[in-house]
């Protein structure tokens, strides 16, 4: 896990803002791995955070064009390194 991912996950303010938002929010890393989802997204998609955190964005949003962009971006970044 990257340091930035750890800092986000340990921030009480970030967690609180994530949960009180009326919007469905998904936090992913550069590889498209789900780091966090809020309650609104959990209700909308029918998955609990424990079911999707650590998995690919494709598990939560399999038909989303965002999923394709993340996967392509991750491949591009890994080739650039």
Secondary structure, 3 states (H helix, E strand, C coil): CCHHHHHHHHCHHHHHHHHHCCCCCEEECCCCEEEEECHHHHHHHCCCHHHHCCCEHHHHCCCCHHHHHHHHHHHHHHHHC
